[in-house]
Each structure stands twice: as structure tokens, then as C-alpha cells.
Amino acid sequence: MNSDALSALFREGMTLLGVVGGPLLGGLLVVGLVMGVLQSATQIQEPSVGAVPRIATVVLLAIFLGPWMMERLARFLHVAIERMGAPPL
């Protein structure tokens, strides 16, 4: 495997990381902003009040988007192994 193919594979992997991780990070961003505004408005500064909704958001997104994320990652791994010239499984 030459350096051009390796850099292309790395670039595809980083793009896939952004695509797969984007929904989780976006959901956390939205929930974090909403909870920050609510905590500021109500002056409740308890850390667990902000942490519980964020944890629930990640769990729910992982449940609903998990199969899609695993399928994308498995397909990338299969393609990466083929490109490296390893024998098929």
C-alpha cells in the first residue's frame, strides 16, 4: 500500500468519523445550550441537572442511530481491509 492510498484511506476515515459522530455531537450541543439557558434563567446551578439530559440524549441517539453508525463503520472497515490487500474474511 503506497502513501497516496494510505492518505486517501485516512482522509476517508476522518470524514466518516465526522459523519458518524456529527449527530451525537449536534444533539449534545443543542441539549447543552437549552439546559444552559434554562439553568441561567432559573438560577439552578446543580451539575446533575445539566448532566442527566445530556446523558439521556446520548443514550437515545445511540439507540436510534446505532445500527446506522455500525453499518457505516463496518462497511468502511471492510473496504479498508480490501484496499490493504488482506485476504477476504
C-alpha positions as CSV (number, residue, x, y, z in Angstrom):
1,M,0.0,0.0,0.0
2,N,1.6,3.3,-1.1
3,S,1.5,6.6,0.8
4,D,-1.2,8.1,-1.5
5,A,-3.6,5.2,-0.9
6,L,-2.9,5.3,2.8
7,S,-3.5,9.1,3.0
8,A,-6.8,8.6,1.0
9,L,-7.9,5.9,3.4
10,F,-7.0,8.2,6.4
11,R,-8.9,11.1,4.8
12,E,-12.0,8.8,4.3
13,G,-11.7,7.6,7.8
14,M,-11.7,11.1,9.2
15,T,-14.7,12.1,7.1
16,L,-16.5,9.0,8.3
17,L,-15.7,10.0,11.9
18,G,-17.3,13.4,11.3
19,V,-20.4,11.9,9.6
20,V,-20.9,9.3,12.3
21,G,-20.0,11.5,15.3
22,G,-21.8,14.6,14.0
23,P,-25.3,13.6,15.1
24,L,-24.2,12.8,18.6
25,L,-22.2,16.0,18.9
26,G,-25.0,18.0,17.4
27,G,-27.6,16.6,19.8
28,L,-25.3,17.3,22.8
29,L,-24.7,20.8,21.6
30,V,-28.5,21.5,21.3
31,V,-29.3,19.9,24.7
32,G,-26.3,21.6,26.3
33,L,-27.4,25.0,25.1
34,V,-31.0,24.5,26.1
35,M,-30.0,23.3,29.6
36,G,-27.5,26.2,29.9
37,V,-30.2,28.7,29.1
38,L,-32.7,27.1,31.5
39,Q,-30.2,26.9,34.3
40,S,-29.3,30.6,33.8
41,A,-32.9,31.6,33.7
42,T,-33.9,29.6,36.8
43,Q,-30.5,30.1,38.6
44,I,-30.3,26.4,39.4
45,Q,-26.6,25.6,39.2
46,E,-26.7,21.9,40.1
47,P,-24.4,20.0,37.8
48,S,-26.6,16.9,37.7
49,V,-29.5,19.0,36.3
50,G,-27.4,19.6,33.2
51,A,-25.7,16.2,33.0
52,V,-28.8,14.0,33.2
53,P,-30.4,15.3,30.0
54,R,-27.1,15.1,28.1
55,I,-26.6,11.5,29.1
56,A,-30.2,10.7,28.2
57,T,-29.6,12.4,24.8
58,V,-26.5,10.3,24.0
59,V,-28.2,7.1,25.1
60,L,-31.3,7.8,23.0
61,L,-29.3,8.8,19.9
62,A,-27.1,5.7,20.3
63,I,-30.2,3.5,20.4
64,F,-31.8,5.1,17.4
65,L,-28.7,5.8,15.3
66,G,-26.5,2.9,16.5
67,P,-27.4,0.5,13.7
68,W,-26.8,3.1,11.0
69,M,-23.5,4.1,12.6
70,M,-22.3,0.5,13.0
71,E,-23.2,-0.3,9.4
72,R,-21.2,2.7,8.1
73,L,-18.2,1.8,10.3
74,A,-18.3,-1.9,9.3
75,R,-18.5,-1.0,5.6
76,F,-15.5,1.3,5.9
77,L,-13.6,-1.4,7.8
78,H,-14.4,-3.9,5.0
79,V,-13.3,-1.5,2.3
80,A,-10.1,-0.7,4.2
81,I,-9.1,-4.3,4.6
82,E,-9.7,-4.9,1.0
83,R,-7.6,-2.0,0.0
84,M,-4.7,-3.1,2.2
85,G,-4.7,-6.4,0.2
86,A,-5.6,-8.7,3.1
87,P,-7.3,-12.0,2.3
88,P,-11.1,-11.8,2.4
89,L,-12.8,-13.0,5.6
